[in-house]
Amino acid sequence: MSKPLIPAQRREKIQEYLAIHQIARTADLCELLETSEATVRRDLEWMEQKGVLERTHGGAILSQRMILEQEYQQRAQHHPEEKKRIGELAASLIEDGDIVFINSGTTATQVLQHIRRDSRITVFTNNVSAVMELGEPGFHYHMIGGEFQSRSNSLAGRFALDNLNLIYANKAILGVDGISLKHGCTVPSLPESEVVRKMIERTKGQVIIATDYSKWGVVSNFQIAALDEIDKLVTDGKFPSSAMEELASLSIACLIAEPVSNLA
């Protein structure tokens, strides 16, 4: 029998495991460290307090921080196929007669691009990128106005918030930069967070988060929604199944955008 590891050694191995897998079950860590479940739980609690990880029902996920907002074009290069499929599936949730809030971001732009041109709907958005890429959308399409944010190609500020106060939507489809069990949905920009929180406040219906698997466990600077404010998550097949189980236990419906080749 090997010599028991001291706490610092166990925690280092846990961190190394999470760096590779991003997510760990308590049972797997017990086997890795050759120690009891109670010991692993104490280590996870200590590491969560230090901000290294976030505990889940059956284990832990790596805590990833996003401090600075990337330029729009940089973000557009990350997981483009996943975002396209997510955008298509999220857009299919919009029904004739809907009034919909859609925010800025590369995934939100995909949602806007995949809305049927003959849809009898009204969209309110702060997404400047979509305006440049959509051309003549066919459906009713309104910019909320506000101050231009160059890094995100979006509109925000007091004028945008005042205009949102005049609108009620029955759906909001929102992209985020991070989603976690403990911290909910987050974005790196204060102006964007103010706009999205206002959109959620003015939505008298479903709040739908559209984001790819890489955002799970990421925590950015500003919370836009706690998980109990979300009705649905639209994501891709790489999103961890254990995370979907955690979200389902909170009554969040998880919809998976599969590759076209897998669709019947």
N, C-alpha and C positions, 0 to 999 in steps of 0.2 A: 504493500500500500504506500502510495507516495505521501510525502510530508504535506500536511495541510498548508494552504496558502494563507498568508497574513492579509488583512483587509485591503491594504494598498495594492497588493498583487492581484487580488480578486477584482478589484475595481478597474485596474488597468486592463485585465483580460475582458471584462464586460465592455469597456469602451472600445477595445480593438474589435470585438465581435460586432458591435453596433456600427462601427465605421465601415465594416464590410457589408453587413446585412440591413442596416438602418432600423431593423425591428428584431426583437428577441422575445421568445417565450420563456417564462420562468422555468419550465421543465427543462428546456434546452440549456439554460444557464446552470442549473443544478448539475446536469450531466457534465458540462464543460468544466466546472469548477470543483466537481466531486464534493459537493457540500449540500446542506439542507435547504429546503425551500424558505425556512424562516431566516436563514443567513442571507440568502439571495435577496429576499425582500428588504432586509435592513440595508444591504448595500445599495439597492435601487432607490430606497428612500433617501439615503445620504447623497447619492449622485444627483437625484432630482433637486434637492435643496441647493446643490452647487450649480444647477443649470445645465448639467451634462446631458440629461435625458428627461423624458416625460413618462411617468408610469402609466400603464394601461391595465385593463382588467386582468389580463393573463401574462403580463410581462412589461416591456418598455419599448419606446421608440427613441431614436437619436434626436436630440434637440438641435435644430439647425436655425441659425439666426440670419435674417436678411436685413441688413442695416441700410444700405444705399439702394435707391431705385435705379434699375438699369434703364438705359435708353431703349425706346420702343423697338428700334430695329434690332438691337441685341436680343431682346426677349423674343422677337418674332422668329429667330433662328433656333430656339429651343423647342424640341418636340413638336415640329410643325404637323406631322401626320396625326398625332394624337389630338392636337388642338382642332384640326380640321374635322375629325370624326366627332369630337365632343360638340363642336359648334353645330354640326348637322343634326345630332340627336337633340340637343337643347332647343334648337329652332323648331323641331317637330312638335315640341310641347306647347307651342303657341297656337291658339285657336282663333277662328274668326270672331271678331267682336272684342278681342282682348286689347287692353291698354297696358303696355309693357315698358318697364324701366330696364335699360341695359347700360352698363357703365363702360369705362375705357379699358384698354388692355388688349393683348393679342388674341386671347381666347374669346373675349366678348366680341371682337371684330369678326371672328369666324361665325359666331352666332348670327350676327347681323347679315353676313354675306349669304347665309343659308336659309334665310326666311323666304318663303315663296313670294314671288313678285306680285302675284294676284291675291295675296292675303288681304282680307278686310280687317286690318288692325291699325293701331296707332302706337308708334314707338317714340319714347322720349329718351334721349341719350346725351352724354357729354363726350362721346367718342368721336374726335375729329378725324382719326385715321379712317374710320368707316365712311365718313362723308367723302373723303378723297377717293376711296376704292369702290364705293357702291354705284356711283353714277345715278341713274334714275331708278329708285328702288321699286316704284309701283305702289307700295303701301304708304300710309301717312307716316311721315318721319319728321321729328322735331328735334333741333338742338336746344338744350336748356339754357344756352348762353353762359356768360361768365368770363373769367380771366384765363387766357391761354396758358397751359402748362407744357413747356416744350419737351421735357423728358418723356412724358407719357402721351403726347399728342391729345390732350384732353382739355376740358373746360371745368373750372371750379371757382370757388370764392363766393362772396356774399350775393352777387347778382344771381348766380346759379342756384344757391340755396333759397333765395326769395322766390324764384320762379317755380322751384319744386314744391313750395308751399301752396301753390295754386292747383296742384294736380293730385289726383288719386289714381293709382294703377291697380290692376288686379293680378299682375304678375311682375316679379323682378327676376331677371336672369343676370347674374353677377360673376365676373371673374375675380379671383383673389390671388395674392402672392404667397399665402400660407394658410394652412388649416391644421389645427391640432385639437386634441380632446380638452386640454387644459385651457388654452388661450383662444379657442374659436377661430374665426376667420380674420386675417390681418392683411394689411397693405403697408408699404414703406412710406407713403406720402400723406401728410396731414390734410392737405386740400382734397385729395381724392377720398380719404376716409370720411371727411365731413359730407361730401356729396353722396357717397354710398349709404352712410347711416341715414341720411335724409330720405333716400330712395326707399329704404326698408321701412322707415317710419310711415311713409305715404303709400305703402303697398297694403291693400286690403284683400290679400289673397296669398298665393304661394310665393315663397322666396326660394329661388333655385340657384345653387352654386355650381358653376361650370369651371372645372379645373382639372389639370392632368395629375398623374400619380406623383410627380416630383415635388408637388406642393405639400404633400402629407408630412407632418412633423416640423414643417418650417414655421417659424414665428417671426413676424416682422414688427414694425414699430407701433402701428396703430390698429386697434381692434375695430372691425366694422360690424361684427355680429358674433354673439355667443351661439353655441351650437343649438340651443333650444329655440333660436329664432329662425332656423333653417328647416325647410320642408323636404327638399330634394337635393341630392348631389349627382351631377352628371360628370362622369370621369371615364377613364380608359381601363382596359383589362390588366394593366400593370399595377393598378392601385391595390395595396395589400388587402387580402381577403380578411385578415384579422381586424384591420381598420374598418372595413365595411360592416363586420359583425358588431364592432363597438358602436358605429353610427346607427346601425339598425336598432340596437337596444335603446337608442335615444329617439326612436320613431322617425329617423331620417331615411327616406327611400333612396337607395343607391342604384343609379341607372348606368349601365356599362356600354360605352360606344365601342362596339367590336369592329375589327377591320372588315372592309367591304367583302373580302373573299369568304368570310365566315358567316355572312348574312344569307339566310335562306330566301 
